[in-house]
Amino acid sequence: MQSHTITLNINEESHIVTVRAADTLLYTLRGKLGLTGAKPGCLNGDCGACTVNVDGWPMKSCLMLAVEAVGKKVTTIEGLKKAPIQQAFIENFAFQCGYCTPGFIMNCHSLIEQHPDADDRTIKEWLESNICRCTSYIEIEQAVKSVLKKK
Amino acid sequence: MEVIGKSVIRKEAVDKVTGRAKYTHDYQKIPLLSGKMVISPYGHAKIVNIDTSEAWKVPGVRAILAGKQYPLTGEAIRDRPPIAVDKVRYHGEPVALVVADTPAQAKTAADLIKVQYELLPVVNSPTQAFQKDAPLVHERLGEYKKEADSHPVPDTNIATLIKIRKGNIEKGWAESDTVVEASFSFAPSDHVALETRCATAEILPDGNIIIMTSSQAPFMVKRLIADYFGEDMGKIIVRTPLVGGAYGGKAPVQLEVLAYLASKEVGGKPVKILNTREEDILTSPCHIGLDATVKFGANRSGKITVAEILYLWDGGAYSDKAIDLTRSGATDCTGPYNIENLWCNSYCMYTNHPYAAPFRGFSHSELSFAIERTMDLLAQKLNIDPLELRYINAIMPGNTTPTRVRLNKSNVGNLQKCIEKVRGLIKWDEGPVTVLNDRFIRVKGVSCSWKTSTIDTDAPSGVILTFNRDGSINLMSGVVEIGTGTKTILAQILAERLKMDVNKIHVRMEVDTQTTPEHWKTVASRGTFMGGRAVLKAAEDVIHQLKELAACVLRSPKEDLEIANSRVFLRDDPAIGLHFKEIGYGYKYPNGNTVGGQIIGRGSYILRHLTPLDPETGAGKPGPEWTVAAYGVEIEFDKRDFTYRLVKAATVVDIGRVMNEKAAIGQVMGAMSMGLAFAGRETFYFDELGRVLNPQLRTYRPLRYGENPEYLVGFVETPQIDGPYGARGVGEHGLMGMPGALGNALSTAAGVSLHNLPLIPELIWKAKEANK
């Protein structure tokens, strides 16, 4: 399969990478850039562990090709700079094994940016796309709401 | 208590919210070859031919492992070829393994391998496996190497039988006035840890075998690879970084063996095998299924006088950990009730299903569903309040367990207290049913559970403490951080014992079997107990060394010294003393002379007085203590279409002592969440060929955000005297009562006795139709 050299904007830095046309954004972030915060969980869009932020919106990076990200602004968990949701996850014990956490945080972070006044229904609509197997979700709910409240 | 009980933030918290926390698959190097399995599409079939010729043509392919006999593997019985030869016994079984330079090449090649199968009759349930004319899953069962306490029956599908005989059955039946008997059944399901299993292996020229794996049992990987393949144990170095969820599913050893064989095949180069989600569900071991028949006799006042119990566990195609699960199910077969006359046969059955791993609760959530549903049927027949029936029969100090361990006020928690507390939490006295309108009702169900941890009688746990020059301490334990926060609890125990700031204790998260002392396996809610005891012993060692040195420097008897706030000082004059940083690396006199050296503390712990079970009666001591719990679930039920919404779920567990409040509540709530998913929706759907029809997270659906109920958690604290600060295990217990409590609530709501899992509307509809 043919390779392409592309420029990606990741965490406000330009990166030149060579990828196969079939390489997903997830594979590229992890394998070519060492950004292993986004996790593979199903490679099928079901679990949300690979969620990153593309142009302000949450995106499952296993469902997006690296070549599709050209010209877009990609933010991964490594690109968050002390976002309030990170501290809220710590204070509310909103993770245990931590594997789903980067994806959940990226989704929550995008939600808070897009809908600072999100109601229960909106929060559910957004967060039901990710799976956490350790917590009861109550902790995550508390973390998100604690940040929304401060906004 | 200064540190114990406090909601100390877990030590790896910042790494986990910044994406820096590393799991096995996050470690990359060049070169790192990629292994890709070809898996069986059928439950039971003869392998007629494997054609790898097209696959070899794919660029980058370095090896293809197929059709070759390797030593058989398996923990209790060596019954499993790492890669199938001659025949496949479950859907998902590896039949070939391709090793290539990149994952894409390996996948391309694996897809080109053509395997020709000839279908064999499928054993699709443990009950079918138990029939005399059932097809055999293992024709050569009698020839396998096995552990002494595995009891396979050749020419059958019985991998083992554990018998429990206590008291006098005839007497028990004679004393009973009311009898209930019921059967229950559910298929295997999955753990769904978000991190799929992953292992890498590399064999260095000097013979060292370096394995990295997402495992709860790195020390078992080392032991088994040495044992299976005749390697030097000391040359096997197993590394386990953070693990992304496990729940028992990462206790078995599987991918590590494949990675080792793959690396060997390519001259020792490093090879990684990462399960896809589908492989993680199908190929790697699953959550055990069960067919159970329970018969209870009770007198008029509700006292249970006798029980006869038959468990047929769905061990799947290979016995591996299912033998232990079968034993564990037998040891606590009655649930947390005092039944003096008891007969139980617990069989591990071979079927053509994916084979079983431990699952959070280790047989107890499964058997609890059967026992707790039977308890409600008994209550109904006796016309006694279900919670009252449980209270009357609750296990207590002075009673004996099914394996005849005499209970005392330390080795069992206080179940009656748990029941009383849950009664208040779920407002049981308001009554089990509230009618909202013509269509909707709110219904409550209750249950109880207990559990001891049936682990090896010689299972060890060790801890090493080293000092830094600033007086802070490094803590190294073989406990794997699988998400339970146990390593942080261990730091709290150390801080409490040394009366020091927990922030000055640095915990090493990774386990490395060469330099980390062994903790047998991070399973069975035993990390805090065993690791904690080892920490306490290591703390004693450190205290001894600190005082010894300080006594010399301070020219004082050792007995006059105290330790607190990172200092050793005179009890009667605390101003005179030395900071840890002055003696942690030896004491340096003003002229440069130095005495002592780096202080290194060591502690190890091994469970005491455990024995194997007697093969005829089951008598023996399987575990150190019994944690007990009581549960309630409230649902809103739609009488029109039998759908329901989870409203509340409650657990009260006798935890001995709360070590970290928020972490403990989190463990219990998380376990309830998993238990409700197991009870209410998760199962493998098999077709007639033994194929799992739903090996993806869109067809196999764990609970998602917003589908959860409100959670209520209560603790009772009856100290386990030999536990660290009285603590008992708590990682599993929130889960164990959920299937029973949900089943009881729904049976009441629907007015029909439910005997299967998962408890989906279609099941309720079928049960009602069958009752018409």
Boltz contact constraints between the chains, C-beta under 6 A:
constraints:
  - contact:
      token1: [A, 36]
      token2: [B, 26]
      max_distance: 6.0
  - contact:
      token1: [A, 37]
      token2: [B, 19]
      max_distance: 6.0
  - contact:
      token1: [A, 41]
      token2: [B, 194]
      max_distance: 6.0
  - contact:
      token1: [A, 42]
      token2: [B, 277]
      max_distance: 6.0
  - contact:
      token1: [A, 42]
      token2: [B, 697]
      max_distance: 6.0
  - contact:
      token1: [A, 46]
      token2: [B, 697]
      max_distance: 6.0
  - contact:
      token1: [A, 46]
      token2: [B, 698]
      max_distance: 6.0
  - contact:
      token1: [A, 47]
      token2: [B, 697]
      max_distance: 6.0
  - contact:
      token1: [A, 49]
      token2: [B, 194]
      max_distance: 6.0
  - contact:
      token1: [A, 77]
      token2: [B, 19]
      max_distance: 6.0
  - contact:
      token1: [A, 78]
      token2: [B, 19]
      max_distance: 6.0
  - contact:
      token1: [A, 86]
      token2: [B, 17]
      max_distance: 6.0
  - contact:
      token1: [A, 89]
      token2: [B, 17]
      max_distance: 6.0
  - contact:
      token1: [A, 90]
      token2: [B, 9]
      max_distance: 6.0
  - contact:
      token1: [A, 90]
      token2: [B, 13]
      max_distance: 6.0
  - contact:
      token1: [A, 90]
      token2: [B, 17]
      max_distance: 6.0
  - contact:
      token1: [A, 93]
      token2: [B, 662]
      max_distance: 6.0
  - contact:
      token1: [A, 93]
      token2: [B, 666]
      max_distance: 6.0
  - contact:
      token1: [A, 95]
      token2: [B, 16]
      max_distance: 6.0
  - contact:
      token1: [A, 96]
      token2: [B, 483]
      max_distance: 6.0
  - contact:
      token1: [A, 97]
      token2: [B, 244]
      max_distance: 6.0
  - contact:
      token1: [A, 97]
      token2: [B, 245]
      max_distance: 6.0
  - contact:
      token1: [A, 97]
      token2: [B, 483]
      max_distance: 6.0
  - contact:
      token1: [A, 98]
      token2: [B, 16]
      max_distance: 6.0
  - contact:
      token1: [A, 98]
      token2: [B, 21]
      max_distance: 6.0
  - contact:
      token1: [A, 99]
      token2: [B, 194]
      max_distance: 6.0
  - contact:
      token1: [A, 99]
      token2: [B, 195]
      max_distance: 6.0
  - contact:
      token1: [A, 99]
      token2: [B, 244]
      max_distance: 6.0
  - contact:
      token1: [A, 99]
      token2: [B, 245]
      max_distance: 6.0
  - contact:
      token1: [A, 100]
      token2: [B, 194]
      max_distance: 6.0
  - contact:
      token1: [A, 101]
      token2: [B, 16]
      max_distance: 6.0
  - contact:
      token1: [A, 102]
      token2: [B, 19]
      max_distance: 6.0
  - contact:
      token1: [A, 124]
      token2: [B, 706]
      max_distance: 6.0
  - contact:
      token1: [A, 127]
      token2: [B, 705]
      max_distance: 6.0
  - contact:
      token1: [A, 128]
      token2: [B, 704]
      max_distance: 6.0
  - contact:
      token1: [A, 128]
      token2: [B, 705]
      max_distance: 6.0
  - contact:
      token1: [A, 128]
      token2: [B, 706]
      max_distance: 6.0
  - contact:
      token1: [A, 131]
      token2: [B, 702]
      max_distance: 6.0
  - contact:
      token1: [A, 133]
      token2: [B, 192]
      max_distance: 6.0
  - contact:
      token1: [A, 133]
      token2: [B, 194]
      max_distance: 6.0
  - contact:
      token1: [A, 133]
      token2: [B, 245]
      max_distance: 6.0
  - contact:
      token1: [A, 134]
      token2: [B, 245]
      max_distance: 6.0
  - contact:
      token1: [A, 134]
      token2: [B, 483]
      max_distance: 6.0
  - contact:
      token1: [A, 134]
      token2: [B, 670]
      max_distance: 6.0
  - contact:
      token1: [A, 135]
      token2: [B, 670]
      max_distance: 6.0
  - contact:
      token1: [A, 136]
      token2: [B, 669]
      max_distance: 6.0
  - contact:
      token1: [A, 136]
      token2: [B, 670]
      max_distance: 6.0
  - contact:
      token1: [A, 136]
      token2: [B, 673]
      max_distance: 6.0
  - contact:
      token1: [A, 136]
      token2: [B, 708]
      max_distance: 6.0
  - contact:
      token1: [A, 136]
      token2: [B, 711]
      max_distance: 6.0
  - contact:
      token1: [A, 137]
      token2: [B, 705]
      max_distance: 6.0
  - contact:
      token1: [A, 137]
      token2: [B, 708]
      max_distance: 6.0
  - contact:
      token1: [A, 138]
      token2: [B, 711]
      max_distance: 6.0
